[in-house]
Amino acid sequence: MPKLKELDVSFVSLVKNPANKKDIVFKAADKYNITKMVKVVKTDPKGLVYGTVYEADTKDSQGDWADIDTIRKAAHEFLMKGKNLNVDENHNEKPSGAAIVESYVDDKAWKVTIKADPESETFKKVLKGDYEGLSLMGIAKKVEEEPPAKEDALVKSMEEIKQLKEQVAQLQKSMESLPGTKQIEFDKDGNIIAKKSDDTELFSEFKTLEV
C-alpha cells in the first residue's frame, strides 16, 4: 500500500463537496501530485474556518497514507517557507486573501485555522455551503508500506474493563486484610457494649460503661 514520503504542500484549498470527490493522483517526474480532501470542521462569524488538513495513518480513497512524522515535517516546512497565504479556491492556485493563522500538529493530525475577511466573497461562500471542505495540494514520493493497525475500539474497552476488575479485586483483598473494627452497641439497660466486627469478643474497656 502506498505510503507518502517527502510530502511538500503547496496550497490548502477551500473546495466544494470534499467527501464526494476522489483524490487526484498522477505521476510527475519522480514524485506524485496529490490532492487530499477533508471536511471543514466549523466556521466562526469573525471569518475563521477550522479544519483538519491531514490525518495520520489513515488510508484515503486511493489507498495512500502518511505517518505523523511526515505530516509534521510537511506542516512545519509549509510555514517556514512562508506559504501561510497559499489558501486558494478550488485549486485555482491563486491566493484568495485568506491565510492560515493557526497551525497545529498533534499525534494524530495536522489541523489549521484559516482567517478570511468576514465580508469577502470567499468567506460568504463558506457560510453558504459553496465551500464545505479543505483540500491539500502538493507532491510526494511513494513507497509500498502498510499503515500500522489501529486498535479496535471494542478490544480496547474490554482491556480497560479487565484492568478495572483487577484493581477492584486488589482493593477487596486489601480491605480483607485489615484488622477487625470496633462496633458500639447498647444493651437493654442502656449500657454501652463493644465487640469486634466478627462478634467473637467483647472489649473489656466498654463492659461496665454506662450512659
Residue pairs with C-beta under 8 A, 6 or more apart in sequence:
1 59
1 63
1 64
1 65
1 144
1 145
1 146
1 147
2 62
2 63
2 64
2 65
2 142
2 143
2 144
3 64
3 65
3 66
3 67
3 142
3 143
3 144
3 145
3 147
4 34
4 64
4 65
4 66
4 70
4 140
4 141
4 142
5 66
5 70
5 140
5 141
5 142
5 143
6 31
6 70
6 140
6 141
7 34
7 66
7 70
7 71
7 73
7 74
7 138
7 139
7 140
8 31
8 74
8 77
8 138
8 139
8 140
9 53
9 74
9 75
9 77
9 78
9 83
9 136
9 137
9 138
10 83
10 86
10 93
10 137
10 138
10 139
11 83
11 86
11 87
11 88
11 91
11 93
11 136
11 137
11 138
12 53
12 86
12 87
12 100
12 112
12 114
12 134
12 135
12 136
12 137
13 87
13 88
13 89
13 90
13 91
13 134
13 135
13 136
13 137
14 49
14 87
14 88
14 89
14 90
14 96
14 98
14 114
14 122
14 125
14 126
14 131
14 133
14 134
14 135
15 21
15 37
15 89
15 90
15 91
15 131
15 132
15 133
15 134
15 135
16 90
16 130
16 131
16 132
16 133
17 132
17 133
18 37
18 38
18 39
18 132
18 133
18 134
18 135
19 37
19 39
19 132
19 133
21 37
22 61
22 62
23 34
23 35
23 36
23 37
23 60
23 61
23 62
23 64
24 33
24 34
24 35
25 32
25 33
25 34
25 35
25 62
25 64
26 32
26 33
28 139
30 141
31 139
31 140
31 141
32 139
32 140
32 141
32 142
33 137
33 138
33 139
34 64
34 136
34 137
34 138
34 139
34 140
35 91
35 135
35 136
35 137
36 53
36 54
36 60
36 135
36 136
37 133
37 134
37 135
38 51
38 52
38 53
38 54
38 55
38 133
38 134
38 135
38 136
39 51
39 132
39 133
39 134
40 49
40 50
40 51
40 126
40 131
40 132
40 133
40 134
41 50
41 51
41 52
41 111
42 50
43 49
43 50
43 126
43 127
44 50
45 118
46 115
46 118
47 115
47 116
47 117
47 118
47 120
47 123
48 101
48 113
48 114
48 115
49 98
49 113
49 114
49 115
49 116
49 123
49 126
49 134
50 111
50 112
50 113
50 114
51 111
51 112
51 114
51 133
51 134
52 109
52 110
52 111
52 112
52 134
53 75
53 109
53 110
53 111
53 112
53 134
53 136
54 66
54 71
54 74
54 109
54 110
54 136
55 108
55 109
56 65
56 66
56 67
56 68
56 71
56 107
56 108
56 109
57 65
57 67
57 68
57 147
57 148
57 150
58 65
58 147
59 65
59 147
64 142
65 147
66 140
67 147
68 105
68 107
68 108
68 109
71 105
71 109
71 110
72 105
72 110
74 110
74 138
75 103
75 105
75 110
76 105
78 84
78 86
78 103
79 100
79 103
84 99
84 100
84 101
84 103
85 95
85 99
85 100
86 95
87 95
87 96
87 98
87 99
87 100
87 114
87 116
88 94
88 95
88 96
89 96
89 122
89 125
89 131
91 135
91 137
93 137
96 116
96 120
96 122
97 116
97 117
97 120
97 122
98 114
98 115
98 116
98 117
98 120
98 122
98 123
99 114
99 115
99 116
100 112
100 113
100 114
101 113
101 114
101 115
102 112
102 113
103 110
103 111
103 112
103 113
104 110
104 111
104 112
105 111
112 134
114 134
116 122
116 123
116 126
117 123
122 131
125 131
180 196
180 197
180 198
181 196
181 197
182 194
182 195
182 196
182 197
182 203
183 194
183 195
183 196
183 197
184 192
184 193
184 194
184 206
185 192
185 193
185 194
185 195
186 192
186 193
186 211
187 193
190 210
190 211
191 208
191 209
191 210
191 211
192 206
192 209
192 210
192 211
193 202
193 206
193 207
194 202
194 203
194 205
194 206
195 201
195 202
195 203
196 203
